[in-house]
Amino acid sequence: MKLGKNTRKVWLIVHIASGGTWLGMDLVLGVLVVTAMSASDPLTVSVALQAVELFAVWPLIIAGLASLVSGIVLGLGTRYGLVRYWWVFVKLVMSVVLILLVVFALRPGVHEAAEMGRSLSGAVPGDMLFPPIVSTAAVLFATVISVLKPWGRLRKDKS
């Protein structure tokens, strides 16, 4: 399957926009977590933790899936393929892993943190800072390798 020029551009825009959305949401998640961890006012902590719950799971999953699906379409419809180049393969694996981490690792912690926020306990789970740091670094790394396209082909062509 080969994408036409205009179709490829549309999918590329979707891919870039969804990746940018994912990165932006990770940054906002980090700001909210740092705010909750550093604020002395229990109400500020409460609001920050409850705000995390509003967007940190389903919107992140949707942005991640949009990035993954658009990346798969681009991989299948362009010369890069899905498993032809290392950089494409690494991005594919990273996307799947990050989406699974949101579902299985972040989601339970977000709901726990929001409950703490609703109770005005002022406590912030210590592991809440880890997800936005890891995900931001991973999405930035994926962006860099999209531009640089390092490492060459997965397998050498048989000549």
C-alpha positions in Angstrom: 0.0 0.0 0.0 1.4 3.4 -1.0 -0.2 6.6 0.3 -0.8 9.4 -2.2 1.0 12.7 -1.6 -2.0 14.5 -0.1 -3.1 11.5 2.0 0.4 11.1 3.4 0.5 14.7 4.4 -2.8 14.4 6.2 -1.6 11.4 8.1 1.7 13.1 8.9 -0.2 16.1 10.3 -2.3 13.8 12.5 0.9 12.1 13.6 2.7 15.3 14.5 -0.3 16.9 16.1 -1.1 13.8 18.2 2.6 13.6 19.3 2.6 17.3 20.2 -0.6 16.8 22.1 0.9 13.9 24.0 4.0 15.9 24.8 1.9 18.9 26.0 -0.2 16.7 28.2 2.9 15.2 29.8 4.3 18.6 30.5 1.0 19.8 32.1 0.8 16.6 34.1 4.4 17.4 35.4 3.4 21.0 36.2 0.4 19.8 38.2 2.3 17.1 40.1 5.1 19.5 40.9 2.5 22.1 42.0 0.8 19.5 44.2 4.1 18.4 45.7 5.5 21.9 46.4 2.3 23.8 47.4 1.8 24.5 51.1 -1.9 25.3 50.7 -4.0 22.1 51.0 -6.6 23.6 48.6 -4.0 24.1 45.9 -2.8 20.5 46.4 -6.4 19.3 46.2 -7.2 21.2 43.0 -3.9 20.1 41.3 -4.5 16.5 42.1 -8.1 16.5 41.0 -7.1 18.3 37.8 -4.7 15.4 37.0 -7.5 13.0 37.1 -9.5 15.0 34.6 -7.1 14.6 31.7 -4.3 12.3 32.6 -5.7 9.0 31.6 -8.3 8.9 28.8 -7.0 12.0 26.9 -3.4 10.6 27.1 -4.6 7.2 25.9 -6.5 8.9 23.0 -3.5 11.0 22.0 -1.2 8.0 22.3 -3.5 5.8 20.2 -3.9 8.6 17.6 -0.1 8.8 17.4 0.3 5.0 17.2 -2.4 4.5 14.5 -1.2 7.4 12.4 2.4 6.1 12.7 1.3 2.6 11.6 -0.6 4.1 8.6 2.5 6.1 7.7 4.8 3.1 8.2 2.6 0.9 6.0 2.0 3.6 3.4 5.5 5.0 2.9 9.0 3.7 2.1 9.9 3.6 5.8 7.7 0.6 6.6 6.9 -0.7 10.1 9.9 -2.9 10.7 12.2 -1.9 7.9 14.2 0.8 9.9 15.3 0.7 13.5 14.0 4.2 14.3 10.5 3.3 13.1 10.5 0.1 15.0 11.8 1.8 18.2 9.1 4.4 18.0 6.4 1.7 17.5 7.6 -0.2 20.5 7.9 2.9 22.6 4.3 4.0 21.7 2.9 0.7 22.7 4.8 0.6 25.9 3.9 4.1 26.9 0.2 3.5 26.2 0.2 0.3 28.3 2.0 2.2 31.1 -0.8 4.9 31.1 -3.4 2.1 31.3 -1.8 -0.1 33.9 0.6 2.1 35.9 -0.6 5.7 35.7 -4.4 5.1 35.9 -4.4 3.5 39.4 -2.0 6.2 40.8 -4.0 9.0 39.3 -7.3 7.8 40.9 -5.5 7.4 44.2 -4.0 10.9 44.0 -7.4 12.4 43.1 -9.0 10.7 46.2 -6.2 12.2 48.3 -7.0 15.5 46.8 -10.7 15.2 47.4 -10.0 14.3 51.1 -7.8 17.5 51.4 -5.2 15.3 53.1 -2.4 17.4 51.5 -0.5 14.3 50.8 0.9 13.5 47.3 1.9 10.0 46.3 5.7 10.1 45.8 5.6 8.1 42.6 3.4 10.7 40.7 6.5 12.5 39.4 7.9 9.5 37.6 5.3 9.2 34.8 5.5 12.7 33.4 9.3 12.6 33.5 9.5 9.2 31.7 6.8 9.9 29.2 8.1 13.4 28.3 11.6 12.1 27.8 10.3 9.2 25.7 8.1 11.4 23.5 11.0 13.9 23.0 13.3 11.0 22.1 10.7 9.7 19.6 10.6 13.2 18.1 14.3 13.4 17.8 14.7 10.0 16.1 11.9 11.0 13.7 14.0 13.9 12.5 17.4 12.2 12.6 16.4 8.8 11.4 19.4 7.0 13.0 20.6 3.4 12.9 19.7 2.3 9.4 17.8 -0.8 8.4 16.7 -3.6 10.7 17.9 -6.2 8.2 20.3 -5.8 5.4 18.8 -6.3 1.9 19.8 -9.6 0.3 21.6 -8.8 -2.9 
